[in-house]
C-alpha cells in the first residue's frame, strides 16, 4: 500500500523475496499510509508456511490500517487497538490449513512532531539522527533473550540455528503482547522499519552508512534491499524509509513511555495510556474553575483569569519538560556512529520472552 507523501515528510518502501526462498513466495508485507497530520508505516513478516505466512502478513496490515482509520481514541491508543485488531484478524483465520500461522508486526505512527512505535516480533526500527544510528526496538526472539541473559554474544546470535525463532507474534493468543512507546522527531530525522531479512545480514554500521547518503527514500529502500541480496538474500527483505523534512509541534496528548518489562498485554498498555490522561483532566479542571470564578466573582475576573492562565501554562510547560526527558531515554545509546565508528551494542534492555514454552518459528 502506498499513498502520496505529506509536505512534512516523504517515504519509500520496497519488499523483495530474496535469493534463497524456495517457491518465490514473499511472506513480508509493508504499509505506507498518509494521514492528515503524518503517516502510518508498518512491516509484517509472516510465518507458518508459504501461503499461511503471506496471508498472515497481509491480513495484519489490512486490519491495522482499517482499524486505525475507523477508531476515534487518542493516536497512541488507536495504534495499540489497531495492533490488537490485527492480532485477532490473524488468529481468526488460523484454522484448517492455516493453523499455526502468525506474523511479526512493527508499526510507526508519525503524528505531527512525534512518532509512536508499536512492536511485536523481531522486525526492527532504527532512527538516523545527525551522524548517529539508534536501534529503537529489541527483538522478541529466543536468541535475543539469550544475548540479554549473557548466554551468547551478538555474532553467535546471528549465526545460531534458532535465530528465526520468535518469542512473540500476532496470532498466538487472543490478547496481543506488544511494546508501545513514542518520542519527538525533528527535521532531518530518518526512520527505517525493516524485516529481519535486512537486519539479519546487513550490520548496523552498514545501515548507518547507507542511510546517511541521503538519497530519496525510494532509492534508499532499494539500495538497502540490494545490499541484503548481495549478502546472500537468505530471507524475504522489506525496508520502509521515512524522512522528516521540517519541525512540527509535538502533539498535546501524553506520549507513551517504554516499559522496562518488555512486551506487555494490550489491555494493560491501554489502561496505562488512559492513566496518562489525568493531566488532561487537570487542565480541564483548572479551566473550568477559572471560568466559574470569573462568572461568580466578576469584580475579580482579571485576577482570576491571570491566575488560571498562569496555572495552565505551568502545567503545560511541566508536561512538555517531563515528556521530553522521558522520551529522550529511547535515544540514549546509538548502535553506530559516523563520528566514532561502530558503537558496541549491548541489547540487554528488558524485553521479555513469551510466557508459553513453545515459541513460534518461521518456516
C-alpha positions as CSV (number, residue, x, y, z in Angstrom):
1,X,0.0,0.0,0.0
2,X,1.4,3.4,-0.9
3,X,0.0,6.9,-1.0
4,X,1.4,10.4,-1.8
5,X,3.5,12.0,0.9
6,X,2.6,14.9,3.1
7,X,4.7,18.1,2.9
8,X,6.3,17.5,6.3
9,X,7.8,14.1,5.3
10,X,8.4,11.7,2.5
11,X,8.6,7.9,2.4
12,X,9.6,5.0,0.3
13,X,9.2,1.2,0.6
14,X,10.3,-1.9,-1.1
15,X,9.8,-5.6,-0.3
16,X,11.6,-8.4,-2.1
17,X,11.5,-12.2,-2.0
18,X,15.3,-12.5,-1.6
19,X,17.5,-15.0,-3.3
20,X,17.2,-18.2,-1.3
21,X,13.4,-18.6,-0.5
22,X,12.0,-21.5,-2.4
23,X,8.9,-21.0,-4.5
24,X,9.3,-17.3,-4.9
25,X,6.7,-16.5,-2.2
26,X,7.2,-13.3,-0.3
27,X,5.9,-13.6,3.3
28,X,6.8,-10.0,4.0
29,X,4.3,-7.1,3.6
30,X,4.7,-3.3,4.1
31,X,2.4,-0.4,4.6
32,X,2.8,3.4,3.9
33,X,-0.4,5.3,4.6
34,X,-0.5,9.1,4.5
35,X,-2.7,10.7,7.2
36,X,-3.8,14.4,7.5
37,X,-1.1,15.1,10.1
38,X,1.5,12.5,9.3
39,X,1.5,8.8,8.3
40,X,1.2,5.2,9.4
41,X,4.0,2.9,8.3
42,X,4.4,-0.8,9.0
43,X,6.3,-4.0,8.3
44,X,4.9,-7.5,8.8
45,X,6.9,-10.7,8.4
46,X,4.6,-13.8,8.2
47,X,5.3,-17.3,9.3
48,X,3.6,-20.7,9.3
49,X,4.3,-21.9,5.7
50,X,4.5,-20.0,2.5
51,X,0.7,-19.4,1.9
52,X,0.0,-19.0,5.6
53,X,2.8,-16.5,6.2
54,X,1.9,-14.4,3.2
55,X,-1.8,-14.4,4.3
56,X,-1.0,-13.5,7.9
57,X,1.2,-10.6,7.0
58,X,-1.3,-9.1,4.6
59,X,-4.3,-9.7,7.0
60,X,-2.4,-7.9,9.7
61,X,-1.6,-4.8,7.7
62,X,-5.2,-4.6,6.3
63,X,-6.7,-4.8,9.8
64,X,-4.1,-2.4,11.2
65,X,-4.8,0.3,8.7
66,X,-8.6,-0.1,8.7
67,X,-9.0,-0.1,12.4
68,X,-6.7,2.9,12.9
69,X,-8.7,4.9,10.3
70,X,-12.1,3.9,11.9
71,X,-11.2,4.4,15.6
72,X,-11.6,7.6,17.5
73,X,-9.4,7.4,20.6
74,X,-6.1,9.2,21.0
75,X,-3.5,8.2,18.4
76,X,-1.3,6.0,20.7
77,X,-4.4,4.2,22.0
78,X,-5.7,3.8,18.4
79,X,-2.4,2.3,17.3
80,X,-2.4,-0.2,20.2
81,X,-6.1,-1.1,19.5
82,X,-5.3,-1.5,15.8
83,X,-2.5,-3.9,16.6
84,X,-4.9,-5.9,18.7
85,X,-7.4,-5.9,15.8
86,X,-4.6,-7.2,13.5
87,X,-3.9,-9.9,16.0
88,X,-7.5,-11.1,16.1
89,X,-7.7,-11.0,12.3
90,X,-4.7,-13.4,12.1
91,X,-6.0,-15.6,14.9
92,X,-9.5,-16.0,13.4
93,X,-8.0,-17.1,10.1
94,X,-5.6,-19.6,11.7
95,X,-7.8,-22.6,11.1
96,X,-7.6,-25.6,8.7
97,X,-4.6,-25.5,6.5
98,X,-3.6,-22.2,8.2
99,X,-3.4,-23.5,11.7
100,X,-0.3,-22.1,13.4
101,X,0.2,-19.1,11.1
102,X,1.4,-15.8,12.6
103,X,3.3,-12.7,11.8
104,X,5.5,-10.1,13.3
105,X,4.2,-6.5,13.2
106,X,6.2,-3.3,13.5
107,X,4.3,-0.1,13.1
108,X,5.3,3.6,13.3
109,X,2.7,6.3,13.6
110,X,4.1,9.8,12.7
111,X,1.7,12.4,14.1
112,X,2.8,16.0,13.8
113,X,6.1,16.2,15.7
114,X,6.1,12.7,17.3
115,X,6.4,9.1,16.3
116,X,4.7,6.3,18.2
117,X,6.1,2.8,17.7
118,X,4.2,-0.5,18.2
119,X,6.4,-3.6,18.1
120,X,5.6,-7.3,18.1
121,X,8.3,-9.8,17.0
122,X,11.8,-9.3,15.5
123,X,11.4,-6.8,12.8
124,X,13.4,-3.7,13.7
125,X,13.0,0.1,13.8
126,X,16.0,2.4,13.5
127,X,16.4,6.2,13.7
128,X,19.1,8.1,12.0
129,X,19.7,11.5,13.7
130,X,22.7,13.5,12.7
131,X,25.6,11.1,12.5
132,X,24.1,8.5,14.9
133,X,22.0,5.5,14.3
134,X,19.7,4.4,17.1
135,X,18.1,1.0,17.2
136,X,14.6,1.7,18.6
137,X,13.4,-1.9,19.1
138,X,14.8,-5.0,20.7
139,X,14.0,-8.4,19.1
140,X,11.3,-10.6,20.7
141,X,13.2,-13.8,19.9
142,X,14.9,-16.7,21.6
143,X,18.4,-15.7,20.6
144,X,17.9,-12.1,21.6
145,X,16.8,-13.3,25.1
146,X,19.9,-15.4,25.3
147,X,22.1,-12.3,24.5
148,X,20.3,-10.3,27.1
149,X,20.9,-13.0,29.7
150,X,24.6,-13.1,28.7
151,X,24.5,-16.7,27.3
152,X,25.7,-15.7,23.9
153,X,27.0,-12.7,22.0
154,X,25.6,-10.8,19.0
155,X,27.7,-12.7,16.5
156,X,26.7,-16.1,18.0
157,X,23.1,-15.0,17.9
158,X,23.3,-14.1,14.2
159,X,24.8,-17.5,13.3
160,X,22.6,-19.6,15.6
161,X,20.3,-22.2,14.0
162,X,17.4,-20.8,16.1
163,X,17.9,-17.2,15.1
164,X,14.5,-17.1,13.3
165,X,12.5,-18.4,16.4
166,X,10.4,-15.6,17.7
167,X,9.0,-15.5,21.2
168,X,6.2,-13.1,20.4
169,X,4.0,-12.7,17.4
170,X,0.5,-11.9,16.2
171,X,-1.9,-14.9,16.1
172,X,-0.7,-16.7,19.1
173,X,-3.4,-15.8,21.6
174,X,-6.4,-13.5,21.9
175,X,-4.6,-10.7,23.7
176,X,-1.5,-9.5,21.9
177,X,1.6,-8.5,23.8
178,X,3.4,-5.5,22.4
179,X,5.8,-2.7,23.1
180,X,4.4,0.8,22.7
181,X,6.5,4.0,23.1
182,X,6.8,7.4,21.5
183,X,9.3,10.2,21.2
184,X,9.6,13.6,19.4
185,X,11.1,13.8,15.9
186,X,12.7,16.8,14.3
187,X,13.8,18.0,10.8
188,X,16.5,15.8,9.3
189,X,15.4,12.6,11.1
190,X,15.3,9.4,9.0
191,X,13.3,6.4,10.2
192,X,13.8,2.8,9.0
193,X,11.5,-0.1,9.5
194,X,12.7,-3.4,8.2
195,X,12.2,-7.2,8.5
196,X,15.0,-9.5,9.7
197,X,15.8,-10.3,6.1
198,X,17.6,-7.0,6.1
199,X,18.8,-6.5,9.7
200,X,20.0,-10.2,9.8
201,X,22.6,-9.8,7.1
202,X,23.3,-6.0,6.9
203,X,25.0,-4.8,10.1
204,X,24.2,-1.5,11.9
205,X,27.3,0.3,10.7
206,X,26.5,-0.5,7.1
207,X,22.9,0.6,7.6
208,X,24.2,3.9,9.0
209,X,26.4,4.5,6.0
210,X,23.7,3.8,3.5
211,X,21.0,5.8,5.3
212,X,23.4,8.7,5.7
213,X,23.8,9.1,1.9
214,X,20.5,11.0,1.9
215,X,19.2,9.6,-1.4
216,X,15.4,9.8,-1.8
217,X,13.6,7.3,0.4
218,X,12.5,5.1,-2.5
219,X,16.1,4.9,-3.7
220,X,17.4,4.3,-0.2
221,X,14.9,1.4,0.3
222,X,16.1,-0.2,-3.0
223,X,19.7,0.2,-2.0
224,X,19.1,-1.5,1.3
225,X,17.3,-4.4,-0.3
226,X,20.1,-4.7,-2.9
227,X,22.6,-4.8,0.0
228,X,20.7,-7.7,1.7
229,X,20.6,-9.6,-1.6
230,X,24.3,-9.0,-2.2
231,X,24.8,-10.5,1.3
232,X,23.1,-13.7,0.2
233,X,19.4,-12.7,0.5
234,X,18.6,-15.7,2.7
235,X,15.1,-14.4,3.6
236,X,12.4,-12.1,2.4
237,X,13.6,-8.5,2.6
238,X,11.5,-5.4,3.4
239,X,12.5,-1.8,4.1
240,X,10.4,1.3,4.8
241,X,12.3,4.6,4.9
242,X,10.6,7.8,6.2
243,X,12.2,11.2,6.1
244,X,11.1,14.1,8.3
245,X,11.7,17.4,6.4
246,X,10.6,20.1,8.9
247,X,10.0,20.6,12.5
248,X,6.4,20.3,13.7
249,X,5.0,20.9,17.1
250,X,4.7,17.8,19.4
251,X,1.1,16.8,19.9
252,X,-0.6,17.7,23.2
253,X,-1.5,14.2,24.2
254,X,0.9,12.3,26.6
255,X,3.5,10.2,24.7
256,X,3.6,6.6,25.9
257,X,6.8,5.6,27.6
258,X,8.7,2.4,27.0
259,X,8.1,-0.1,29.8
260,X,11.0,-1.9,31.4
261,X,9.2,-5.2,31.4
262,X,9.3,-5.6,27.6
263,X,6.2,-6.6,25.6
264,X,3.0,-6.1,27.7
265,X,-0.6,-7.2,27.2
266,X,-2.6,-4.7,25.2
267,X,-5.2,-4.1,27.8
268,X,-2.5,-3.2,30.4
269,X,-1.0,-0.8,28.0
270,X,-4.3,0.8,27.2
271,X,-5.1,1.2,30.9
272,X,-1.7,2.9,31.4
273,X,-2.4,5.2,28.5
274,X,-5.8,6.2,30.0
275,X,-4.0,6.9,33.2
276,X,-1.7,9.3,31.4
277,X,-4.9,11.3,30.6
278,X,-5.0,12.6,34.1
279,X,-3.0,15.6,33.1
280,X,-5.8,16.4,30.6
281,X,-8.4,16.2,33.4
282,X,-6.3,18.5,35.5
283,X,-6.1,21.1,32.7
284,X,-9.9,20.9,32.2
285,X,-10.5,21.4,35.9
286,X,-8.2,24.5,36.0
287,X,-10.1,25.9,33.0
288,X,-13.5,25.1,34.5
289,X,-12.8,26.6,37.9
290,X,-11.3,29.7,36.3
291,X,-14.4,30.3,34.2
292,X,-16.6,29.6,37.2
293,X,-14.7,32.0,39.3
294,X,-14.9,34.7,36.6
295,X,-18.7,34.3,36.4
296,X,-19.3,34.2,40.2
297,X,-16.9,36.9,41.1
298,X,-16.9,39.3,38.2
299,X,-15.1,42.1,40.1
300,X,-12.1,39.8,40.4
301,X,-12.2,38.4,36.8
302,X,-8.9,39.9,35.8
303,X,-7.0,38.4,38.7
304,X,-8.8,35.0,38.4
305,X,-8.2,34.9,34.7
306,X,-4.5,35.7,35.2
307,X,-4.1,33.0,37.9
308,X,-5.9,30.4,35.9
309,X,-3.9,31.2,32.8
310,X,-0.7,31.0,34.7
311,X,-1.6,27.6,36.2
312,X,-2.4,26.3,32.7
313,X,0.9,27.5,31.3
314,X,2.8,26.0,34.3
315,X,1.1,22.6,33.9
316,X,1.6,22.5,30.1
317,X,5.3,23.5,30.4
318,X,5.9,20.9,33.1
319,X,4.2,18.3,31.0
320,X,6.3,19.1,28.0
321,X,9.6,19.0,30.0
322,X,8.6,15.7,31.6
323,X,7.7,14.2,28.2
324,X,10.9,15.4,26.6
325,X,13.0,13.9,29.4
326,X,11.2,10.5,29.4
327,X,11.1,10.3,25.6
328,X,14.8,11.1,25.3
329,X,15.7,7.8,27.0
330,X,14.6,6.0,23.8
331,X,17.7,7.5,22.1
332,X,20.3,7.3,24.8
333,X,22.6,4.7,23.1
334,X,23.5,4.8,19.4
335,X,24.4,1.4,17.9
336,X,26.6,3.0,15.2
337,X,28.1,6.5,14.6
338,X,29.7,8.2,11.7
339,X,31.8,10.2,14.1
340,X,33.0,7.3,16.3
341,X,32.7,4.3,14.1
342,X,30.8,1.2,15.2
343,X,29.4,1.6,18.7
344,X,29.5,-1.7,20.8
345,X,25.9,-2.6,21.4
346,X,24.5,-4.4,24.4
347,X,20.9,-5.4,23.7
348,X,20.1,-6.0,27.4
349,X,17.1,-3.7,27.7
350,X,14.3,-5.5,29.4
351,X,12.5,-7.3,26.6
352,X,10.6,-10.3,28.0
353,X,10.2,-13.6,26.2
354,X,6.9,-15.4,25.8
355,X,5.2,-16.9,28.8
356,X,4.5,-20.0,26.9
357,X,7.3,-22.6,26.5
358,X,6.9,-23.2,22.8
359,X,7.8,-20.2,20.7
360,X,6.7,-19.7,17.1
361,X,9.2,-20.2,14.2
362,X,9.2,-19.1,10.7
363,X,9.2,-21.8,8.0
